[in-house]
Amino acid sequence: MPATKRDYYEILGVERSASADEIKRAFRRLAMKHHPDRNPEQDKAAARERFKEISEAYEVLSDPQKRSAYDQYGHSGVEGSFHQGGFSWEDFTHFDDLNDLFGGGLGDLFSAFGLGGEAFGRQRGGRPGEGRPGADLEYRLTVPLEHLVEGTSVPISFRRPDVCGKCRGNGTASGKKPEPCRECRGQGQVHVRRGFFMMAAPCPHCRGEGVKISSPCPECRGEGRVVRERKLTVKVPPGVEGGTRLRLTGEGEAGARGASPGDLYVRVQVPEHPFFVRRGTDLYCELPIRMTQAALGAEVPVPTLTEGMVRMKVPAGSQPGQTFRLRGKGLPPLAGGHRGDQFVQIAVEIPSRLNSKQRGLLQELEEQASEGIFPKAAAFWEKIKQGFQSSGQ
């Protein structure tokens, strides 16, 4: 899953047993410290990032259900709680906890963090009074290179917010219905005056949903969703590239109170292969052969992903680093079509340990060596000889 993140309790500087009031006090203290206007101009960008980090931590730890999921499963337990799978300002629901810290104006707070009126008034859901659509989720799936020749099906499991079975997603106790929020009168928005301007913002009391639940469902505590394990089988097509995202529609986070679910994006990761290197649809490998095989010629076994072991002819006199092509032994293109090729580079191995008989045979070869047997060596020394003669040495 995503890269390692700092512990939320560490970010706020509180113990894991901290009360809700202690967490709120710690958050307010850090918010004052890292307000961009309270930091030098060159530090404003870092202050914004730090403020976003502590806001994400507070959003989780101030919510009993999210905190419980985080305490039990860590970051993976709350990954589906944020907009589009990652924390953004649209996920933060506690600006009213900061209003009195910054001159009594939410507009100042939003502008300090680079959020204009459009971002300030944007809701997570659709129309006012409706539930929030579910966020998209991402799952990282490791697929070995050899499974990409024909494609494969891989079972996966992950945790996600799902529709509560007890209240069927409406968040209320059995037989009860959500009531219109009194603060925003069911509109999901409130208006804040700042000077001559009137700005719209998601209602902090109902989180922009337009309803309040007086009798919450005991199973989901009014959220309408509970975190459950989901099991799926992902079909990985042949020839897929590492880094490709496969979309599974509707398999993301469940929407709140009947809203549409998000999607699940499966990001394919292909680990490094011990023998093959992939370049598009072609495969490259290095094959060690004996010195005598290179000199005399041979048929040598070569591993392939498409047909297992095949025989490859190495002509007599083949040189170290020489490359041979095995046509059609590569990977198929994702869109279909002809397979790529496999390129085999030979690495000629020189014996490092010889017995007396083997040494004698090589010494006999050396004694009979001529320019015809080792033409490159002969040409090299001829150039050296001519160079010394021309310099007068």
C-alpha positions in Angstrom: 0.0 0.0 0.0 1.1 3.7 0.1 4.4 4.7 1.6 5.0 4.6 5.3 3.4 7.5 7.3 4.2 8.9 10.7 2.2 7.8 13.7 -0.8 10.1 14.3 -0.2 10.1 18.1 3.4 11.1 17.5 2.4 13.9 15.1 0.2 15.4 17.8 2.6 14.7 20.6 0.1 12.8 22.8 0.0 9.4 24.4 -2.2 6.6 22.8 -4.3 6.8 26.0 -4.9 10.6 25.6 -8.5 11.8 26.1 -10.5 13.7 23.5 -9.8 17.0 25.2 -6.1 16.4 25.4 -6.0 15.6 21.7 -8.0 18.7 20.9 -5.7 20.9 23.0 -2.6 19.4 21.3 -4.1 20.1 17.9 -5.0 23.7 18.6 -1.5 24.4 20.1 0.2 22.9 17.0 -2.2 24.8 14.6 -1.2 28.1 16.2 2.5 27.2 15.9 2.3 26.2 12.3 0.0 28.9 10.9 1.8 30.2 7.8 1.3 33.8 8.9 3.2 33.0 12.1 6.2 31.7 10.1 8.9 33.5 8.0 8.1 33.8 4.3 10.7 31.1 3.4 9.1 28.6 5.8 5.4 29.1 4.7 5.4 26.1 2.4 6.8 23.8 5.1 4.3 25.2 7.6 1.4 24.4 5.2 2.5 20.8 4.9 3.0 20.5 8.6 -0.5 21.9 9.3 -2.0 19.5 6.8 -0.2 16.6 8.6 -1.5 17.5 12.0 -5.0 18.2 10.6 -5.0 14.6 9.1 -4.0 13.2 12.5 -6.7 15.2 14.3 -9.4 14.2 11.8 -8.7 10.6 12.6 -8.0 10.7 16.4 -11.0 13.1 17.1 -13.4 10.7 15.6 -14.1 7.7 17.9 -14.8 5.2 15.0 -11.8 6.3 12.9 -9.6 6.3 16.0 -10.7 2.8 16.9 -10.0 1.5 13.4 -6.6 3.2 13.5 -5.7 1.8 16.9 -6.5 -1.7 15.7 -5.2 -1.7 12.1 -2.9 1.4 11.8 -3.0 3.5 8.7 -4.6 0.7 6.6 -7.7 0.9 8.9 -8.5 4.5 7.9 -7.1 4.7 4.3 -10.6 4.6 2.8 -11.9 7.4 5.1 -10.4 10.2 3.0 -11.5 11.8 -0.3 -10.1 9.9 -3.3 -8.1 7.7 -1.0 -5.8 10.4 0.4 -6.3 13.2 2.9 -7.3 16.6 1.5 -8.9 19.7 2.9 -12.3 18.4 1.8 -11.9 15.6 4.4 -11.3 18.1 7.3 -14.5 18.6 9.4 -13.1 20.6 12.4 -12.5 24.1 11.1 -15.0 25.3 13.8 -12.4 24.1 16.3 -10.0 26.7 14.9 -12.3 29.6 14.2 -11.5 31.5 17.4 -7.8 31.1 17.0 -7.5 33.2 13.8 -9.5 36.3 14.4 -12.9 34.7 14.3 -12.9 34.3 10.5 -12.9 31.0 8.6 -12.0 33.0 5.4 -8.7 34.0 6.9 -7.9 30.4 7.8 -8.7 29.1 4.3 -6.8 31.8 2.5 -3.8 31.2 4.7 -3.6 27.7 3.3 -4.1 28.6 -0.3 -7.8 27.7 -0.5 -10.0 30.0 -2.4 -13.8 30.4 -2.3 -14.4 27.5 -4.7 -12.5 25.0 -2.5 -14.1 26.5 0.6 -17.6 26.0 -0.7 -17.1 22.6 -2.3 -18.9 19.7 -0.8 -17.8 16.1 -0.7 -21.3 14.8 -1.7 -23.6 15.6 -4.6 -26.6 17.8 -3.8 -27.1 19.2 -0.3 -28.7 16.7 2.0 -27.3 13.7 0.1 -24.6 11.3 1.4 -21.0 11.6 0.3 -19.9 9.4 -2.6 -17.3 6.8 -1.6 -13.7 7.5 -2.2 -11.5 5.6 -4.7 -9.1 3.1 -3.2 -5.8 1.7 -4.5 -4.3 -1.7 -4.0 -0.7 -2.6 -5.0 -0.5 -6.1 -6.5 2.8 -7.8 -7.1 2.8 -10.1 -10.1 5.9 -12.1 -11.2 7.2 -11.6 -14.7 6.5 -15.2 -15.8 2.8 -14.7 -15.0 2.5 -12.0 -17.7 3.0 -14.3 -20.6 -0.6 -15.7 -20.5 -2.0 -13.4 -17.9 -3.3 -14.5 -14.5 -6.0 -14.2 -11.9 -5.0 -13.3 -8.4 -7.2 -13.4 -5.3 -6.8 -10.3 -3.1 -8.3 -9.1 0.2 -8.3 -5.7 1.7 -10.3 -3.6 4.3 -12.7 -0.9 3.2 -15.7 1.0 4.6 -18.8 -1.0 3.5 -22.5 -0.5 3.8 -23.7 -1.2 7.4 -25.9 -4.3 7.2 -27.8 -3.4 10.3 -29.1 0.0 9.2 -28.6 -0.6 5.5 -26.5 2.5 5.2 -28.8 5.2 6.5 -26.9 5.4 9.9 -30.0 5.4 12.1 -31.3 2.9 14.6 -34.0 0.5 13.5 -37.2 2.2 12.6 -35.8 5.8 12.7 -35.1 8.2 10.0 -32.4 11.0 9.7 -33.7 14.4 10.6 -32.9 17.6 8.7 -29.9 19.5 10.3 -31.2 22.5 12.3 -28.1 24.4 11.7 -28.2 24.5 7.9 -31.9 23.6 7.6 -31.1 20.5 5.5 -29.1 22.4 2.9 -25.7 21.0 3.9 -24.2 24.5 3.7 -23.8 27.5 5.9 -22.8 31.0 4.9 -20.1 32.9 6.6 -19.8 36.7 6.3 -16.3 38.1 6.0 -16.2 41.9 5.5 -18.3 42.6 2.3 -18.2 39.0 1.2 -20.5 36.1 2.0 -18.9 32.6 1.6 -20.5 29.2 1.5 -19.0 26.3 3.5 -20.0 22.8 4.3 -22.1 22.8 7.5 -19.7 21.8 10.4 -22.6 20.2 12.3 -23.7 17.7 9.6 -20.5 17.6 7.5 -22.4 18.9 4.5 -24.9 16.1 4.4 -28.0 18.2 5.5 -29.1 15.7 8.1 -28.5 14.9 11.7 -29.0 11.5 13.4 -30.5 11.7 16.8 -30.7 7.9 17.2 -27.6 6.5 15.6 -27.2 2.9 14.6 -25.4 1.0 17.3 -23.4 -1.0 14.7 -21.9 1.9 12.7 -22.5 4.7 15.2 -24.4 6.7 12.6 -21.8 6.5 9.9 -23.9 4.2 7.8 -20.7 2.2 7.0 -18.5 -0.2 8.8 -15.0 -1.4 7.9 -15.0 -4.9 6.6 -12.6 -7.2 4.8 -13.4 -7.6 1.0 -12.2 -10.5 -1.1 -11.9 -10.3 -4.9 -10.2 -12.0 -7.8 -8.2 -9.6 -10.0 -7.7 -10.6 -13.7 -4.3 -9.4 -14.8 -4.1 -9.3 -18.6 -1.1 -10.7 -20.6 1.8 -8.3 -21.2 0.7 -5.6 -18.6 3.5 -3.1 -17.7 4.6 -2.5 -14.2 2.9 0.6 -12.8 -0.3 0.0 -14.8 -3.6 0.6 -12.8 -6.5 -1.7 -13.3 -9.9 -0.2 -12.5 -12.6 -2.2 -10.7 -15.7 -0.1 -10.8 -17.7 0.2 -7.6 -15.2 -1.8 -5.5 -13.9 1.2 -3.6 -15.2 2.8 -0.4 -19.0 2.6 0.0 -20.9 5.9 -0.3 -22.6 7.4 2.8 -26.3 6.8 3.1 -26.9 5.3 -0.3 -24.5 7.5 -2.3 -22.5 5.9 -5.1 -19.4 3.8 -4.2 -15.9 4.7 -5.3 -13.7 2.5 -7.5 -10.8 0.3 -6.7 -7.6 0.8 -8.6 -5.2 -2.1 -8.6 -1.6 -1.0 -9.4 0.4 -3.8 -10.8 4.0 -4.1 -9.6 6.4 -6.4 -11.4 9.5 -7.3 -9.3 13.0 -7.6 -10.8 13.5 -11.1 -12.3 16.7 -13.0 -11.5 17.4 -13.9 -15.1 15.4 -11.7 -17.5 15.3 -7.9 -18.0 12.2 -6.5 -19.7 12.2 -3.8 -22.3 8.7 -3.4 -23.6 7.7 -6.7 -25.1 11.4 -7.9 -25.5 13.3 -9.9 -22.9 17.1 -9.8 -22.4 19.3 -12.2 -20.6 22.9 -13.2 -20.1 23.9 -16.8 -20.6 27.3 -18.1 -19.4 29.0 -20.7 -21.6 32.3 -22.5 -21.5 35.4 -21.2 -23.4 35.5 -24.4 -25.3 31.9 -24.1 -26.4 32.5 -20.6 -27.7 35.6 -21.8 -29.6 34.2 -25.1 -31.0 30.5 -24.2 -31.3 27.7 -25.9 -29.4 24.0 -26.2 -28.9 23.2 -24.9 -25.4 20.0 -24.9 -23.3 18.4 -21.5 -22.8 15.5 -20.8 -20.4 12.5 -18.9 -21.8 9.2 -17.7 -20.3 7.2 -19.0 -23.3 8.4 -22.6 -23.8 10.6 -23.5 -20.9 14.1 -24.7 -21.9 15.0 -24.5 -25.6 18.2 -25.3 -27.5 20.2 -22.4 -29.0 23.0 -22.9 -31.5 26.3 -21.1 -30.7 28.5 -21.0 -33.8 32.2 -21.8 -33.5 34.3 -18.8 -32.8 31.5 -16.9 -31.0 32.9 -14.0 -29.0 32.2 -12.8 -25.4 29.2 -10.4 -25.4 27.8 -11.6 -28.7 24.0 -11.5 -28.7 21.6 -13.9 -30.3 17.9 -13.4 -31.0 15.1 -16.0 -30.2 12.2 -14.7 -32.2 8.7 -14.8 -30.6 10.1 -15.8 -27.1 9.2 -12.4 -25.5 6.0 -11.0 -24.0 2.8 -10.2 -25.8 1.7 -6.5 -26.2 -1.1 -5.4 -23.9 -3.3 -4.6 -26.8 -2.7 -8.0 -28.5 -0.5 -8.9 -31.4 2.8 -10.6 -32.0 5.1 -11.5 -29.1 8.4 -9.7 -28.6 11.7 -11.4 -28.9 14.3 -12.8 -26.4 17.9 -11.6 -26.8 20.6 -13.8 -25.3 24.0 -12.4 -24.7 26.7 -15.0 -24.1 29.3 -14.6 -21.3 32.3 -16.7 -22.1 33.7 -18.3 -18.9 37.5 -18.8 -18.4 38.4 -21.7 -16.1 40.0 -20.5 -12.9 41.1 -23.9 -11.6 42.9 -26.5 -13.8 44.3 -29.9 -13.1 47.7 -30.8 -14.6 46.2 -32.5 -17.7 43.9 -29.6 -18.5 46.8 -27.1 -18.0 49.0 -29.2 -20.3 46.3 -29.1 -23.1 46.0 -25.3 -22.8 49.8 -24.9 -22.8 50.0 -27.0 -26.0 47.3 -24.7 -27.5 49.3 -21.6 -26.5 52.5 -23.0 -28.0 50.7 -23.6 -31.3 48.9 -20.2 -31.2 49.2 -18.2 -34.4 47.7 -15.0 -35.8 45.0 -17.1 -37.5 43.7 -18.4 -34.1 43.8 -15.1 -32.2 43.6 -12.3 -34.9 42.4 -9.6 -32.5 45.4 -10.1 -30.2 47.8 -10.1 -33.2 46.3 -6.9 -34.6 46.5 -5.2 -31.2 50.2 -5.9 -30.7 51.0 -5.0 -34.3 49.5 -1.5 -33.6 51.5 -1.2 -30.4 54.7 -2.2 -32.3 54.1 0.4 -35.0 53.4 3.1 -32.4 56.7 2.5 -30.7 58.6 2.5 -34.0 57.1 5.8 -35.1 58.0 7.4 -31.8 61.7 6.3 -32.1 61.6 4.0 -29.1 
